[in-house]
Amino acid sequence: MSNVAVTIANHLLRIRAVFFRPQEPFTWASGIKSPVYCDNRLILTDPEARVAVETAIAEEVKKSYPDAEVLMGTSTAGIPHAAIAAHMLNMPMGYVRSSAKDHGRQNRIEGKLLPGQKVVVIEDLISTAGSAIEVVNALREAGAEVLGIVSVFTYGMKAGIEKMEKANVKNVSLVSFDVVAKAAVEMGYIQPEDEKKLLAFRDNPSDESWMEA
């Protein structure tokens, strides 16, 4: 567990960008009962958290993808992170829409992107990885060489890991669900016995037996 991951976890918990409520689960749009609520957009509203996260993204790009030429944010939550990190790195930046515009040039990819350019995708959250892989595929279809993804937070769900492996997509996250759960116990946000429930949810979100774990 890196010092950076712990620092980011502490910030996400402090500003409640990642908020655990194992005793009173949230209900996702899919109907799944979840002990966690994630809203990494809150990072942008807290200067201290914002500096820590964007600095970590920029450093991770340099470390994991030293040949990167362009950063591309996912729409919409990844866009500001990509913009700020690109500014820090003095790199070009663009973003990928969830679908092509229905007017004008009907772009899906916004910003200048040349065939063969080495791209890193910036994402705020990885769960099942479906939307991130769609972005990667759109960039590949446009002729880019996608080196991989840098995401702020990952659930580490089996389904997401398997999808990325199948699509040959590398992802590096600043912090994982496991690290944030451990930090939540250490900081007193949840009880030690709740950590087992959180990890059971992570292993199989559709199985509500985690609530009895």
C-alpha positions as CSV (number, residue, x, y, z in Angstrom):
1,M,0.0,0.0,0.0
2,S,1.7,3.2,-1.2
3,N,1.7,6.5,0.8
4,V,0.0,8.1,-2.2
5,A,-2.9,5.6,-2.1
6,V,-3.3,6.2,1.7
7,T,-3.2,10.0,1.2
8,I,-5.8,9.9,-1.6
9,A,-8.0,7.5,0.5
10,N,-8.0,9.9,3.4
11,H,-9.0,12.8,1.2
12,L,-11.8,10.9,-0.4
13,L,-13.2,9.9,2.9
14,R,-12.8,13.4,4.4
15,I,-14.8,15.1,1.7
16,R,-17.2,12.1,1.4
17,A,-16.4,11.6,-2.2
18,V,-16.4,7.9,-1.1
19,F,-18.9,7.5,1.6
20,F,-19.6,4.1,3.4
21,R,-22.9,3.3,4.9
22,P,-23.0,-0.5,5.4
23,Q,-25.8,-0.4,7.9
24,E,-28.1,1.6,5.6
25,P,-27.2,0.6,2.0
26,F,-27.7,2.9,-1.0
27,T,-29.7,1.6,-4.0
28,W,-28.0,1.8,-7.4
29,A,-30.0,2.5,-10.6
30,S,-29.6,-1.2,-11.3
31,G,-31.3,-2.0,-8.1
32,I,-28.2,-3.4,-6.4
33,K,-27.9,-2.6,-2.7
34,S,-24.5,-0.9,-2.1
35,P,-22.7,0.0,1.2
36,V,-20.8,2.7,-0.7
37,Y,-21.6,5.9,-2.5
38,C,-19.0,7.5,-4.8
39,D,-18.9,11.0,-6.2
40,N,-15.4,12.0,-7.2
41,R,-16.7,15.3,-8.6
42,L,-16.5,16.5,-5.0
43,I,-12.7,16.4,-5.4
44,L,-12.9,19.5,-7.6
45,T,-14.6,21.5,-4.8
46,D,-11.9,20.9,-2.2
47,P,-8.6,22.6,-3.1
48,E,-6.5,20.4,-0.8
49,A,-8.0,17.1,-2.2
50,R,-7.8,18.5,-5.7
51,V,-4.1,19.3,-5.6
52,A,-3.3,15.9,-4.1
53,V,-5.4,14.0,-6.7
54,E,-4.3,15.9,-9.8
55,T,-0.6,15.8,-8.7
56,A,-0.9,12.1,-8.2
57,I,-2.5,11.6,-11.7
58,A,0.3,13.6,-13.3
59,E,3.0,11.7,-11.5
60,E,1.3,8.4,-12.4
61,V,1.2,9.3,-16.1
62,K,4.9,10.0,-16.0
63,K,5.7,6.8,-14.1
64,S,3.4,4.3,-15.8
65,Y,3.2,5.8,-19.3
66,P,6.4,7.8,-20.0
67,D,5.7,7.8,-23.7
68,A,2.3,9.5,-23.4
69,E,1.7,12.3,-25.9
70,V,-2.0,13.2,-25.2
71,L,-4.4,12.8,-22.3
72,M,-8.0,12.1,-23.0
73,G,-10.7,12.5,-20.4
74,T,-13.9,10.4,-20.1
75,S,-17.1,12.3,-20.3
76,T,-18.0,13.9,-18.1
77,A,-16.3,13.1,-14.8
78,G,-12.8,12.5,-16.2
79,I,-12.6,15.7,-18.2
80,P,-11.5,18.1,-15.5
81,H,-9.0,15.6,-14.1
82,A,-7.5,15.2,-17.6
83,A,-7.4,19.0,-18.1
84,I,-5.7,19.8,-14.9
85,A,-3.2,16.9,-15.2
86,A,-2.4,17.9,-18.8
87,H,-1.8,21.5,-17.7
88,M,0.7,20.2,-15.0
89,L,2.4,18.0,-17.6
90,N,2.3,20.6,-20.4
91,M,0.6,18.1,-22.6
92,P,-2.3,18.2,-25.1
93,M,-5.7,17.2,-23.8
94,G,-9.0,16.3,-25.2
95,Y,-12.0,14.2,-24.2
96,V,-14.3,11.5,-25.5
97,R,-18.1,11.9,-25.5
98,S,-20.4,9.1,-24.5
99,S,-21.8,9.3,-28.0
100,A,-21.2,11.4,-31.1
101,K,-22.8,14.8,-31.4
102,D,-25.9,15.0,-33.5
103,H,-24.9,18.3,-35.0
104,G,-22.0,20.2,-36.5
105,R,-19.1,17.8,-37.3
106,Q,-20.7,15.1,-35.2
107,N,-17.5,14.5,-33.2
108,R,-17.2,11.9,-30.5
109,I,-13.6,12.8,-29.8
110,E,-13.1,16.5,-28.9
111,G,-9.6,18.0,-29.3
112,K,-6.9,17.3,-31.8
113,L,-5.9,13.7,-32.1
114,L,-3.5,12.4,-34.8
115,P,-3.3,8.8,-36.0
116,G,-0.7,6.9,-34.1
117,Q,-0.5,9.3,-31.2
118,K,0.1,7.7,-27.8
119,V,-2.9,8.4,-25.5
120,V,-3.6,7.9,-21.8
121,V,-7.2,7.9,-20.8
122,I,-8.1,9.7,-17.5
123,E,-11.1,8.2,-15.7
124,D,-12.5,9.1,-12.2
125,L,-14.0,5.7,-11.3
126,I,-13.7,2.1,-12.5
127,S,-16.4,-0.4,-11.5
128,T,-17.4,-2.8,-14.2
129,A,-15.1,-0.9,-16.7
130,G,-17.7,-0.9,-19.5
131,S,-17.7,2.8,-20.1
132,A,-13.9,3.1,-19.9
133,I,-13.4,0.3,-22.5
134,E,-15.9,2.1,-24.8
135,V,-13.7,5.2,-24.6
136,V,-10.6,3.1,-25.4
137,N,-12.3,1.5,-28.3
138,A,-13.4,4.9,-29.7
139,L,-9.8,6.1,-29.5
140,R,-8.4,3.0,-31.1
141,E,-10.9,3.3,-34.0
142,A,-9.7,6.8,-34.5
143,G,-6.2,5.5,-35.0
144,A,-4.7,6.3,-31.5
145,E,-2.3,4.0,-29.7
146,V,-4.0,3.8,-26.2
147,L,-1.3,3.1,-23.7
148,G,-3.8,2.7,-20.9
149,I,-5.9,4.4,-18.2
150,V,-5.2,6.3,-15.1
151,S,-8.2,6.3,-12.8
152,V,-8.7,8.0,-9.4
153,F,-10.6,5.1,-7.8
154,T,-11.3,1.4,-8.6
155,Y,-13.7,-1.0,-6.9
156,G,-11.4,-3.9,-8.0
157,M,-14.5,-5.8,-9.1
158,K,-13.8,-9.1,-10.8
159,A,-16.1,-8.3,-13.7
160,G,-14.2,-5.0,-14.4
161,I,-10.8,-6.7,-14.2
162,E,-11.8,-9.5,-16.5
163,K,-13.3,-7.0,-19.1
164,M,-10.1,-5.0,-19.2
165,E,-7.9,-8.1,-19.6
166,K,-10.1,-9.3,-22.4
167,A,-10.0,-5.9,-24.1
168,N,-6.2,-5.6,-23.5
169,V,-6.6,-2.4,-21.5
170,K,-4.2,-1.5,-18.7
171,N,-5.5,0.5,-15.8
172,V,-3.6,2.1,-13.0
173,S,-5.7,3.5,-10.1
174,L,-4.5,6.0,-7.5
175,V,-6.5,4.1,-4.8
176,S,-8.5,1.0,-4.5
177,F,-11.8,0.1,-2.7
178,D,-9.8,-2.1,-0.3
179,V,-7.4,0.7,0.7
180,V,-10.3,3.2,1.2
181,A,-12.2,0.6,3.3
182,K,-9.2,0.0,5.5
183,A,-8.6,3.7,5.9
184,A,-12.3,4.2,6.8
185,V,-11.9,1.7,9.7
186,E,-8.7,3.4,10.9
187,M,-10.2,6.8,10.8
188,G,-13.3,5.7,12.6
189,Y,-15.8,6.2,9.8
190,I,-17.0,2.6,10.1
191,Q,-16.6,-0.2,12.6
192,P,-13.9,-2.9,12.1
193,E,-16.5,-5.6,11.5
194,D,-17.9,-3.5,8.7
195,E,-14.8,-4.0,6.6
196,K,-15.7,-7.7,6.0
197,K,-19.1,-6.6,4.6
198,L,-17.5,-4.1,2.3
199,L,-15.1,-6.7,0.8
200,A,-17.9,-9.2,0.4
201,F,-19.8,-6.6,-1.6
202,R,-16.8,-5.9,-3.7
203,D,-16.4,-9.6,-4.5
204,N,-20.0,-10.0,-5.6
205,P,-22.1,-6.8,-5.7
206,S,-25.3,-8.6,-6.9
207,D,-25.2,-11.0,-3.9
208,E,-26.9,-9.3,-1.0
209,S,-25.7,-11.8,1.5
210,W,-22.8,-9.3,2.2
211,M,-25.3,-7.5,4.5
212,E,-25.2,-10.5,6.8
213,A,-21.5,-11.1,6.6
